[in-house]
Amino acid sequence: MPRFFSGLVLAAALVSGCASTTVPPIEGVVWQIDNEHTEPRGDWDKLGVRSLLVQWTVVDNLAFVGGTDLPAGAKMPDWQAIARQPWATEVIVGLAGRFDERGARGDLEGLVQLSAKVARTPPPVNVAGYYFPIEIDPTWMEAYRLRTLLAQLPRPLWISVYDSANVGPEELAQSLTEWLPPDVGVFFQDGVGVHARTAFVARHYTNVLVRRLGRDRVRVIAEAFRPQVGGGFRPATLEELRPQLAAYDGIPIYLFEGPRYVPPETVNGLAAVQRQP
């Protein structure tokens, strides 16, 4: 059987319950730095995690890495300690971004120039690639401008995409093939955490992206949170997260966001039902 399920095969597995009985190995976790979160701690390696995706190292002109002339964040992360963690054996270094999506999209040239500077002095970790923290969705009509701008950034390079307008996987993939450089990879945000779609539908998106872009260019970000009563978000429960992750078997999975939403009790619960390699 092919590594990636067809829609019919996956649907049958979900109906029968086979796809929800075990959790596949998890490749990575995402860490979103801000002034309150500079010391990531976890035991995600119990799930197979060895890759850390850092959302950004500069955000809103605050630097959480050396080598820039920008003001430093409230506390500099201990990058050497992070590099020693088994879940950070490889690190995809996020470059320069903004918390506000509209502000980031309005300053593409400035963020690319700053990102190129940041990439010249990365943190002391095993750099496996770079991530340009501009999130792309079909409503952004000027995303094509990134075609030439991304040439200024080092490779391997990744961006992330999501489908806020629910245009569908074929349309999303087609828009990417029209402008995204062929040597740039894609993290697909599954939308399950915000109830934008089910994990089954998100898996269909990843299948289409793999078919159109190539297997090595596609990874999935599994939203490990859910809306919280009264506003904000909470960690997903084991019962919520288990079938979500099982649906992505065969696709490299990154949990968003490790330090905030994947605590030790969740890790232990997932590890107890995880398929052994």
C-alpha positions as CSV (number, residue, x, y, z in Angstrom):
1,M,0.0,0.0,0.0
2,P,1.3,3.5,-0.7
3,R,2.7,5.5,2.2
4,F,-0.1,8.0,1.9
5,F,-3.7,6.7,2.1
6,S,-6.2,7.5,-0.6
7,G,-9.3,9.3,0.6
8,L,-11.4,6.1,0.3
9,V,-9.0,4.0,2.2
10,L,-8.7,6.6,5.0
11,A,-12.4,7.0,5.2
12,A,-12.9,3.2,5.6
13,A,-10.2,3.2,8.3
14,L,-11.9,6.0,10.2
15,V,-15.3,4.3,10.0
16,S,-14.0,1.0,11.3
17,G,-12.0,2.7,14.1
18,C,-8.6,1.4,12.9
19,A,-7.3,4.9,12.3
20,S,-8.1,6.1,15.8
21,T,-6.6,3.2,17.8
22,T,-2.9,4.2,17.7
23,V,-0.9,7.3,17.4
24,P,1.9,7.5,14.9
25,P,5.4,8.8,15.8
26,I,5.5,12.6,16.1
27,E,8.4,14.3,14.3
28,G,8.4,17.8,15.9
29,V,7.0,20.4,18.1
30,V,6.5,24.1,17.5
31,W,7.7,26.7,20.0
32,Q,6.3,30.3,19.8
33,I,8.7,32.6,21.7
34,D,7.5,35.7,23.5
35,N,8.6,37.5,26.6
36,E,6.7,35.1,28.9
37,H,7.8,31.9,27.1
38,T,11.6,31.8,26.8
39,E,12.3,28.4,28.5
40,P,10.7,25.6,26.7
41,R,10.4,22.4,28.8
42,G,8.8,19.1,27.9
43,D,9.3,15.4,27.3
44,W,8.0,15.3,23.8
45,D,10.9,13.0,22.8
46,K,8.8,10.2,24.4
47,L,6.6,10.5,21.3
48,G,9.5,10.4,18.9
49,V,10.0,14.1,18.6
50,R,13.5,15.2,17.6
51,S,12.8,18.3,15.6
52,L,12.0,21.8,17.0
53,L,10.3,24.4,14.9
54,V,10.9,27.8,16.4
55,Q,8.2,30.2,15.3
56,W,10.5,33.2,15.1
57,T,13.7,34.5,16.7
58,V,12.8,38.1,16.2
59,V,9.2,39.4,16.6
60,D,7.9,42.9,16.6
61,N,11.5,44.1,16.6
62,L,12.4,42.3,19.7
63,A,15.4,39.9,19.3
64,F,15.6,36.5,21.1
65,V,18.9,35.7,19.5
66,G,22.2,37.6,19.3
67,G,23.7,39.2,16.2
68,T,21.2,42.0,15.6
69,D,21.2,45.6,16.7
70,L,17.6,45.3,17.9
71,P,16.4,45.5,21.5
72,A,16.6,42.1,23.3
73,G,13.5,40.4,24.6
74,A,12.8,40.3,28.4
75,K,15.0,37.2,28.6
76,M,17.3,35.5,26.1
77,P,16.6,31.8,25.7
78,D,19.4,29.5,26.8
79,W,20.0,28.2,23.3
80,Q,22.8,25.9,24.3
81,A,20.6,24.2,26.8
82,I,17.8,23.9,24.2
83,A,20.3,22.3,21.8
84,R,21.0,19.5,24.3
85,Q,17.4,18.5,24.5
86,P,16.5,15.2,22.7
87,W,13.4,16.9,21.2
88,A,15.7,19.6,19.6
89,T,18.2,17.4,17.9
90,E,17.4,19.3,14.8
91,V,16.0,22.9,14.8
92,I,14.2,24.8,12.1
93,V,15.0,28.4,13.0
94,G,12.2,30.9,12.6
95,L,13.3,34.2,11.3
96,A,11.7,37.7,11.7
97,G,8.0,38.1,12.1
98,R,5.2,40.0,13.7
99,F,2.4,39.0,16.0
100,D,-0.1,40.9,13.9
101,E,-0.7,39.1,10.6
102,R,-1.8,42.2,8.7
103,G,1.2,44.1,9.9
104,A,3.5,41.3,8.8
105,R,2.0,41.2,5.3
106,G,2.3,44.9,5.0
107,D,6.1,44.8,5.7
108,L,7.2,41.9,3.6
109,E,10.4,43.6,2.2
110,G,11.5,44.7,5.7
111,L,10.9,41.3,7.3
112,V,12.7,39.5,4.5
113,Q,15.7,41.9,4.9
114,L,15.7,41.5,8.6
115,S,15.3,37.7,8.3
116,A,18.3,37.5,6.0
117,K,20.4,39.3,8.6
118,V,19.1,37.0,11.4
119,A,20.0,33.9,9.4
120,R,23.6,35.0,9.2
121,T,23.9,34.6,13.0
122,P,21.6,31.8,14.0
123,P,21.4,30.5,17.5
124,P,23.9,27.8,18.6
125,V,21.8,24.8,17.7
126,N,21.9,22.2,15.0
127,V,20.1,24.2,12.3
128,A,18.2,21.9,10.0
129,G,16.5,24.7,8.1
130,Y,14.8,28.1,8.3
131,Y,11.2,29.2,8.6
132,F,9.9,32.5,7.3
133,P,7.0,33.3,9.7
134,I,4.5,34.7,7.3
135,E,1.3,32.6,7.2
136,I,-0.3,32.2,3.8
137,D,-4.0,31.7,3.1
138,P,-6.1,32.1,-0.1
139,T,-7.5,35.5,1.0
140,W,-4.1,37.1,0.7
141,M,-4.0,38.3,-2.9
142,E,-0.4,39.5,-2.8
143,A,1.2,36.3,-1.6
144,Y,2.8,36.0,-5.0
145,R,5.2,38.8,-4.1
146,L,7.1,36.2,-2.0
147,R,8.2,34.4,-5.2
148,T,11.2,36.7,-5.6
149,L,11.6,37.9,-2.0
150,L,12.2,34.4,-0.7
151,A,15.2,34.1,-2.9
152,Q,17.0,36.3,-0.3
153,L,16.7,33.7,2.4
154,P,18.8,30.6,3.0
155,R,17.7,27.0,2.3
156,P,16.3,24.7,3.4
157,L,13.4,27.1,3.8
158,W,9.8,26.6,5.0
159,I,6.6,28.6,5.1
160,S,3.2,27.8,6.5
161,V,-0.3,27.8,4.9
162,Y,-3.8,27.6,6.1
163,D,-7.2,27.8,4.4
164,S,-9.3,30.3,6.2
165,A,-11.7,30.7,3.3
166,N,-12.2,26.9,2.9
167,V,-11.6,27.1,-0.8
168,G,-10.6,23.5,-0.8
169,P,-7.3,21.6,-1.1
170,E,-7.1,21.6,-4.9
171,E,-7.5,25.4,-5.1
172,L,-5.0,25.9,-2.3
173,A,-2.4,23.7,-3.9
174,Q,-2.9,25.3,-7.3
175,S,-2.3,28.7,-5.9
176,L,0.9,27.6,-4.3
177,T,2.2,25.9,-7.5
178,E,1.7,29.2,-9.4
179,W,4.2,31.2,-7.3
180,L,5.9,29.2,-4.5
181,P,9.6,28.5,-5.4
182,P,10.0,24.7,-5.9
183,D,12.7,24.5,-3.2
184,V,10.5,25.9,-0.4
185,G,8.6,23.5,1.8
186,V,5.1,23.9,3.4
187,F,3.7,23.4,6.8
188,F,0.0,23.0,6.5
189,Q,-2.0,24.2,9.6
190,D,-4.7,21.6,10.0
191,G,-7.4,24.0,11.5
192,V,-8.7,21.3,13.8
193,G,-7.9,23.2,17.0
194,V,-10.1,26.2,15.9
195,H,-12.8,23.8,14.6
196,A,-12.3,25.0,11.0
197,R,-12.3,21.4,9.8
198,T,-12.1,17.8,10.9
199,A,-8.9,15.8,10.9
200,F,-10.2,13.6,8.1
201,V,-10.7,16.7,5.9
202,A,-7.3,18.1,6.9
203,R,-5.7,14.8,5.9
204,H,-7.3,15.2,2.5
205,Y,-5.6,18.6,2.2
206,T,-2.2,17.1,3.0
207,N,-2.7,14.3,0.5
208,V,-3.4,16.9,-2.2
209,L,-0.5,19.1,-1.2
210,V,1.8,16.0,-1.4
211,R,0.5,15.1,-4.8
212,R,1.0,18.6,-6.1
213,L,4.2,19.7,-4.3
214,G,6.0,16.5,-3.6
215,R,6.2,14.4,-0.4
216,D,9.4,16.0,0.9
217,R,7.9,19.5,0.8
218,V,4.8,18.9,3.0
219,R,4.5,18.6,6.8
220,V,1.4,19.1,8.9
221,I,1.0,21.3,12.0
222,A,-1.5,19.6,14.3
223,E,-3.2,22.2,16.5
224,A,-3.0,20.7,20.0
225,F,-5.5,23.2,21.5
226,R,-9.2,23.8,21.5
227,P,-11.3,26.9,22.2
228,Q,-11.8,27.6,25.9
229,V,-15.1,28.6,27.5
230,G,-14.9,32.3,28.2
231,G,-12.3,32.9,25.5
232,G,-8.8,31.9,24.6
233,F,-7.6,28.3,24.2
234,R,-6.9,25.3,26.3
235,P,-4.8,22.1,25.7
236,A,-6.6,19.5,23.7
237,T,-7.6,16.4,25.8
238,L,-6.2,13.0,25.0
239,E,-9.5,12.0,23.6
240,E,-9.5,15.0,21.2
241,L,-5.9,14.7,20.2
242,R,-5.6,11.0,19.7
243,P,-7.8,10.6,16.6
244,Q,-6.5,13.9,15.2
245,L,-2.9,12.6,15.2
246,A,-3.9,9.1,14.0
247,A,-5.4,10.6,10.9
248,Y,-2.0,12.0,9.8
249,D,-0.2,8.6,9.8
250,G,2.5,8.8,7.2
251,I,2.8,12.6,7.2
252,P,5.5,14.3,9.3
253,I,3.5,15.8,12.3
254,Y,4.5,18.9,14.3
255,L,2.5,19.7,17.4
256,F,1.4,23.3,18.0
257,E,2.3,24.4,20.4
258,G,4.5,22.2,22.6
259,P,5.3,24.3,25.7
260,R,1.8,25.7,26.0
261,Y,-0.5,22.9,24.9
262,V,1.3,19.5,25.2
263,P,2.1,18.9,28.9
264,P,3.6,15.8,30.4
265,E,0.3,14.1,31.2
266,T,-0.8,14.5,27.5
267,V,2.6,13.1,26.4
268,N,2.3,10.1,28.7
269,G,-1.3,9.4,27.5
270,L,-0.3,9.6,23.8
271,A,2.8,7.5,24.4
272,A,0.6,4.7,25.9
273,V,-1.3,4.4,22.7
274,Q,1.4,5.1,20.3
275,R,2.5,2.6,17.6
276,Q,6.0,1.4,18.3
277,P,8.5,1.7,15.4
